[in-house]
């Protein structure tokens, strides 16, 4: 084999082989190539082995970096594909909002992603194509927050919000009574436009939540659009107590009335409601007022379990999933009381609150009093992905006992009671006034109960 052929083979191996053996000591100087000689490649001095090893190490690092990039891209694509698969299997709309969902997968899996942020953005882009604000990506940090026990002290401003399906605006769905947001005067249906001077147009719910989070004691500035007027609020993040259930026995005209305020259908809420009813029964109350105002919902099965405490028999709700499959939940004969019941609702009462109110209304078990409810009639499930992030996906639409739609329609009360704006602000700033003579809905509820004793 000629020297030139040997050199070409050697150089080719140098680019791809990850280890090299120098041979015996007598020949170790033969491994540096000198291309200054016209006749071919000759052996040079003893420094060539050190130089070669340095070059080889550099090539190893380049190969390692290349392998890392390939592995990272594969990992990002796997995460994107996991999110795609969840929607492909679970999403309620088999037409995927008119989008070619298979083609979307091919498109996004054939892209290159430089980091995790780019992969997250790709997932959000895919989900946005479905036109459903409740099918969304959840970061690992937000997912951990969903799993926290909200019965403990909570740091924040006490604001709940959703994205309007038509306008894509971020709208306030509830400001918890007594929370910093409520005390500041932020209320239902306010449109949030800026947070700390940052325009939130086009942001998803998770991004908005991230902007609202912050250290205890710090302020956040919110710009609100209300009736085409721009209003700015400065709200301090504080630690406040969030109770799932508040219950009291109140004496009204020599009768004992049980007032139960259910703030959220969260884990543990059912047991607290059960204890409140048992305690009320032991004190021989004449009737109940169940307050679902500003309750934006929560866990589906919590709503079913709590509704069964009031309903001895009858259908509670139908859920309509992909392929028009219907699943029906009914009472199972384990009601804890048959005493008269009035349920208070308002514009912020949504989702699980609407399931419960409609079931007890249409089964003639309770009188619904207040304002027309929000109209959130879909069921969602949350699926954790491989890196701790998650996807929330709409899996079914909800129908009332009589198969009436809830989505965008809400529940019409039996008795409409609409407090003035000044009355509402007063109650939100001081929740201790709820269930007192200062509370118009409470006083009307007592009038209804007195007719049912």
N, C-alpha and C positions, 0 to 999 in steps of 0.2 A: 504494500500500500504506500503510495507516495506521501511525502510530507504534507502536500496541500490537501489531499483527501482526508488525511488524519486530522488536520486542523479544522476542517469544516464539520466533521463529525463531532469533534470535541466542543466546538462552539455551540452546536445544536443541543448537545447534552447539558451544557452549562446553563441554558435558559430554563430547563425543565427538571433537572435532577436536584433533589433537595439535600443530598449528602455526597461527599467526595472523599476518597481514600488516596493519600499521597504516595503510597508505595514505600519502598525501602529508602534508607537514608542516602544511598549512593545516587539515587535517581531523583531526589526530591527537587533539584533545581531545574528539572526538565518541564515543569508545569507552568512556566510563564512564557507567553508567546511574544516573540519580537517580530513585528511585521516590517522592520526597517531593511531587511536583507532581501535582495532581489531573487536569490535562489530558493527562497522558501522561508520556513520558520525555524529559527535556531534557539538554543538554550541561552538564557540570560543569567544575571547574577542571582544571589540567594534571597533578595528582597521580594522576589515575585510571589512566593507562597503566601506571605503575609498579605500582600495586595489582593491576591486571589480570594483568600478567606474573607476579607472585608467585602469584596464584591458579592461573594456567595451569600453572606449574611444579609446584605441589602436585598438580594433577590428573594431570599426566604421571607423577609418582612413584607415585600411587595405581594408575594403569593399569599401570605397569611392575611393581609389586608383585603385582597381580592376574595378569598374564601369567606371572610367575615361579611363583606358586602353582599355576597350571594346568599349566605345563611340569613342575614338580617332581612333581605328582601323576601326570601321565602317565608320567614316568620311573619312579616307584615301581611303578605298575601294570604297566609293561613288565617290570620285574624279577620281580614276582610271577608274571606270566604265563609268563615264561621258566622259572621253577621248576616251575610247573604242567605245562608242556609236556614237560619232562624226565620227570616221573613218568608222564604220560599215555602217553608212547611206550615208556618203559623198564621200568616197575615190573612185577615178576614176576607179581603177582596181577591178572588182568584184571578181577576183580570189585571191586578197590580196597577190600578189607575190608568190602564191603557198603555203601560210601559212594557216593552219586550224584556222581561226580567232575566231571561237566559242570556240575551245579548249583553245586558248590563254586567253580568258576571264575567263574561269573556273580556269585555272592555277593561274592567278594573283589575282583573288578575293579570293582564298583559302589560300593565303599567309598572314603572319603577318607582320605588318609594325610598326617599333618603333617610327618613326617620319615622318615629312613632306618631309624631304630630301629623305628618303627611298621610299616614294610614288612617288616623282618626278622621281627618278631613274627608278622605275618600268615602269612608263609611257614612258620614253625615250627608255627603252629596248623593249617595245611592238612596238613602232613606228619604231625602227631600223629594225625590222623584215620585214617591208614593202619594204625596199630597195629603198626608195625615200627620198633624202636629203631635199626635200622641205616640206615633211610632218613631222612636228617636234613639240616638246613641247616648250612653251614660258613661262618663269617665270612671276610673277606679275610685277616685276620691268621692265622687257623687254617689256611687253605688254603696260605699261604706256608710255614707250619711243616711241612705235609705234604710239601712239595717240597724241604725241606732235606736235605742228606746226613747221615744219622744215624750215619755211621761216624766223624764228627768228634767232638770233645769236646761233651758235651751238658750244659746247665745245667738242673737240675730235681731231682726226688726219685726218679725211676726207677720210676714207678707207671703201670700200664696198667689200665684198667677198662672195664666195659660196663654197659648198663642191662638189668636183668632184664626179659624180655618179659612175664612174668606180674605180678610185684610192682612193677615200675617202679623198683626200688631200684638204686642205683649200687653195683655189686659189683667188687671187685678181681679182675682176671683174671691179673695177674702183677706181682710186684715183682722187678725185675732183680737177680740175684745181685750182691752187693757195692754196690748202690745205697743211698742214704740211707734209702729206704723199707724195703728188706730188712733193713738193719742195725737199724732202729728196731723191727722185729718185725712189720710189716704183711705180711699173707700172703693167699694165694688165698681167695676167697669172703668176705673181710671186707666188710661193708656200710658204706659211707661215709655218715654222716648229716649231719655239719656240717663246714664248712671255715672256720676262723677265726671260730667261733661262729655262722656263718651257716647256716641250715637249707637244704639243697640239694634237699629234696623237690620234685619237679616240674620240676627243671632238666634241660636236655638235656646231652649229653656235651660240647658245645662250651662251654657256660656253666661246667661243672665244671672243664674244662681251664683256662679263663681265671682261675678262682679259685686254681688251684694254681700258676699262673705267677707269677713275681716276680723281684726282683733277686737276683743272686748273693750268697750269704751270709745272706740273710734267712730267718726261720723261718716255717713254716706250721703251724697247729694243725689236726689231723684228729681228729674224733670217729668212732670205729668201733664198730659193733655186731657182736659175735662171740659166737655161741651165747647170745643174749639177754643178754649182758653189754656194758655201755658202757665202752669203753676210749679214753683220750685219748692222742694222740701229738704230740710237737713234732718236726718234721723240718726240717732246715736244707737250703736249696737250695744245691747245690754243682755244680761242674763235674767230671764224671766221664767216663771213656772208655767209649764204647759200640762194641764190636767186633761186626760182623756175624758173623764166623767166627773161631773160635779152634781151632787144630789143633796136635797134638803127636804125636810117635812115642814110644811107651812100651814098654820091655822088660819082658815078663812071662814068667817061666819060660823064659828064653832064646829067646823069640819076640818079634818086633816087632809091636806092635799100634798101629794108627792111631786116635787119638781126635780126632774132629771135633765141635766144639760149634757148632751153627748157631742163632744168637740171633734172627734175623729174616729172612724172605724178602723182602729189600728190593732195590732196584736195586744191582747190583754184587755181590750175594751169590753168584750162580751162578758168576761168574768166580773168586771166592775159593775156593769149594768145588772147582771144577775144578783149580785149582792145588794145593790140599791133597791131592786124590786122586792127581794126577800125581806129586807129591813122594813120597807114600807108596808108590806103585808102584815108583818108582825105588829105594826102599830095601827093596823086596821084603818088605813087611809080610805077616803071615799072615792078618790079618782087620781088620775095622773096627768101631768103636763110634761110631754117629752119635747125638749127644745133642740131642734136640728138647724137653727140659724147659723150661718157662716160655716157649716160643716160641709167641706168640699168632697167628702167621701173617704176612701181608704180601701181596706181589704174586702173583697167580694164576699168571702165566706164569713167574715165578721158580720157583715150586713145580714146574711142569711140566718146566722145563729141568733142574732139579737132580735130579728123579726119573729122568729119562732117562739121567743119568750112571751110575745103578745098575742100570737095567732094560733088557735087550737087546730084548725084545719083549713085547707084551701091552698091555691097556687100562690107562690110568692113572685116568681119572675121566670121569664123564658129568655134564654140566650141563643141567638141565631149566629152560627159560625159558618165557615166556608162550605159551599155546597148546600146551603139552606138546611143544615143539620140543626135541630132544635133540642136543647137540653133544658128541662124544666125542674125548678126547685120548688118544693112544697113544704107546708107545715107538717110536723110529725107527731102532733098531739101532746107536746110537752110544754104548753103555755104555762106561765107562772101566775097569771092573773087574768080575770075577765072584767075587771073594774073599768069604768068609763075612761077613755083616753083621748086627749087632744094633742096634736102634733103641731109645733110651730116651725114654719119654714120661711125662707126669704130668697132673694135673687141669687144668693151665694150658695144655697143648699144644692148640692150636686151629686151625681153618680150614686154611690151607696145610699146617700140620704134620700135620693129620689126613688130608688128601688124600694126602700122600706116604707116611705110615705105612700107610694102608689099601691103597694100590696095591702096595707092596712086600710087604705081608703076604699079600694075596689072590692075588698072582702067585707066592707061595712063594719070594720073593727074600730076605726078611729075617725075623728073629725080633723081634717087638715085645715089649718088656719094660718093666714099670712099672705105672702106674695107668691106669684108664679115663680117656680124654681128655675135653676140655671139651664137645664137641658143637656146634660152630659150623659148620653146613654150608650156608652161603649165599654167593653171589658178589655183589660190589658194584662199582659203577663211580662215579667222581666226575666231575661235569660242571661246568665253570666257567661262571659267569654273567657278564653284561656289566660289572659293576662290580668284578670280582675275587673276589666271593664264589662259593660253589659249592653243589651239592646232591649228596650221596651217596645212591645209590638201589640197592636190592636188585634185581638183574636176573635171577638164576637160583638154583635150589636144586641142591646137589651130591649126586651119588650115587657110591658106590665102584665099583670094578671090577666087582663082582658085583651092582651096582645096589641096594646097601643104603643106607638113609638115614644121614646123619651128624648132621643137625640134631636137637639135644636128646638124642641117643643116644650120640654119641662112638664111639670105637674101643676095642674090648676087647682088651687085650694077650694075647699067647700065654702069657706068664708074668707073673703079678701079683706085684709087689714094692712094698710100702708101708713106707717108712722111718718111724720114729717122729717125733713132732713135734720132739723135741729134736735129732734128727739133721738134720731139714730146716732148722731155725733156724741150726744150726751151719754148714751149707753155704751158706745165703743170706748169712750175715754174712761168710763167708770163701770166696769162689768159687774160690780156689786149691786148695781141698780136693776140688773136683769132679774125677772121673777118678782118684781115689787110693783107697787102702784105707779111708779115712774115709767113702767114698761107697758105700753099700750097693748101689745099682743098678749101679754100675761093677763091683763084685766079682762080682755075679751074672752080669753080661754076659760077663765073662771066663770064667766057668764054662761058659756056653753056647758060646762060641767054641771053647774047648778040645775040645768034643765034635764040632766041625765041621772041624777042621784036616785 
